[in-house]
């Protein structure tokens, strides 16, 4: 039985077309404070009869465009989302970020290997309004005691 309040609609705010301002650390987990800034275009739509959504992205970086997708799938048993990412640089899906929303804020986590080091990865969705929202990514090398935010996206609805 479908329940509209079980979390499956948590990403409905993202459906549509967006301009995205990206700020990304030039290097990660080395104490870098220099940011790369660029714009992007994102189009997000529901899939699987509302049990997921997918967006297509073009990141307009100085080194050339990167095409990417985000795939989000809702598990009605656990009431959690799995978020997958891929680009035309890899052609593979990254390890999924798992989590959900509480009080208008989404938190998603994974454990993965980054440049040979075992890390925690965290996504946060916040500042959600009908026409804007923010996503950020942070890495932790110490089991989540400290976090280095390394990528921030500010979305503006087109």
C-alpha positions in Angstrom: 0.0 0.0 0.0 1.3 3.4 -1.0 1.6 6.1 1.6 2.3 9.7 0.6 3.9 10.5 3.9 6.5 7.7 4.0 9.2 9.7 2.3 8.7 8.7 -1.3 7.8 12.4 -2.2 10.7 14.0 -0.4 12.5 14.8 -3.6 9.5 16.3 -5.4 11.0 19.7 -4.8 13.7 18.9 -7.3 11.5 18.0 -10.2 12.0 20.5 -13.1 14.7 22.5 -14.8 17.5 24.3 -12.9 20.5 26.5 -13.3 23.2 25.5 -10.8 26.1 27.5 -9.4 28.9 25.0 -8.4 31.7 25.7 -5.9 34.1 22.8 -5.7 37.4 22.5 -3.8 40.3 22.2 -6.3 41.8 19.5 -4.1 40.2 17.4 -1.4 41.5 16.2 2.0 44.8 18.1 1.7 43.9 21.3 3.4 43.2 23.1 0.1 41.2 26.4 0.4 41.0 27.2 -3.3 37.6 26.8 -4.9 36.7 26.2 -8.6 33.4 27.9 -9.6 31.3 27.0 -12.6 27.7 26.8 -13.7 25.6 23.8 -14.7 22.2 22.9 -16.1 20.0 20.2 -14.5 16.7 18.6 -15.5 15.1 16.3 -13.0 12.0 14.0 -13.5 10.2 11.3 -11.7 10.7 7.6 -12.7 9.4 4.2 -11.7 5.9 5.4 -11.0 7.1 7.9 -8.4 9.5 5.5 -6.6 12.5 7.4 -7.9 13.8 10.3 -9.8 16.6 11.0 -12.2 18.4 14.1 -13.3 20.6 14.8 -16.2 23.4 17.4 -15.7 25.8 19.4 -17.7 28.7 20.8 -15.7 30.3 23.7 -17.6 33.8 23.5 -16.2 36.8 25.4 -17.5 38.4 22.1 -18.6 35.3 21.3 -20.7 31.7 20.1 -20.2 31.0 17.0 -18.1 27.7 15.1 -18.5 26.4 13.4 -15.4 23.3 11.7 -14.0 21.9 11.4 -10.5 19.6 8.4 -9.9 17.6 8.4 -6.7 15.6 5.3 -5.6 13.2 5.1 -2.7 12.9 1.9 -0.6 9.4 1.7 0.9 10.5 -0.9 3.5 13.3 1.1 5.0 11.9 4.5 4.0 15.3 5.5 2.8 16.7 6.8 -0.4 19.7 5.5 -2.3 21.4 8.2 -4.5 23.7 7.1 -7.3 26.0 9.4 -9.4 27.8 8.8 -12.7 29.5 10.9 -15.3 30.7 10.5 -18.9 34.2 10.3 -17.4 33.6 7.0 -15.7 30.5 5.4 -17.2 29.9 3.6 -13.8 27.6 4.3 -10.9 29.3 5.4 -7.7 28.6 3.8 -4.4 25.1 4.8 -3.3 24.5 7.5 -0.7 21.8 6.2 1.8 19.6 8.4 3.9 16.5 10.5 4.1 14.8 13.8 5.1 13.9 15.1 8.5 12.5 18.6 9.2 13.2 19.7 5.6 16.8 18.6 5.6 18.1 15.6 3.8 21.2 13.7 5.0 22.8 10.9 3.1 26.0 8.9 3.8 28.3 6.3 2.4 31.7 4.7 3.2 34.0 4.7 0.2 37.6 4.8 -1.0 38.9 8.2 -2.1 42.5 8.3 -3.6 43.4 5.1 -1.7 41.9 6.3 1.7 38.8 5.0 3.4 36.5 7.9 4.0 32.9 8.7 4.9 31.0 10.8 2.4 28.0 13.0 3.3 25.4 14.8 1.1 23.2 17.4 2.7 20.1 18.9 0.9 18.9 22.1 2.6 17.5 25.6 2.1 14.7 24.1 0.1 12.1 26.5 -1.3 9.8 26.3 -4.3 12.5 28.0 -6.5 15.8 27.2 -4.9 17.7 24.7 -2.8 21.3 23.8 -1.8 23.3 20.5 -2.0 26.7 20.0 -0.4 29.2 17.2 -0.2 31.7 16.6 2.6 34.3 14.0 3.3 35.6 12.7 6.7 38.8 10.7 7.2 38.2 10.3 11.0 35.0 8.4 11.1 32.7 11.4 11.0 34.3 13.5 13.8 35.3 16.2 11.4 34.1 17.0 7.9 35.6 18.9 4.9 32.9 20.4 2.7 34.3 20.1 -0.8 31.4 20.8 -3.2 28.4 23.1 -2.9 25.6 23.5 -5.5 23.1 26.3 -5.3 20.0 25.5 -7.5 17.8 28.2 -9.0 14.6 27.1 -10.8 14.4 28.0 -14.5 
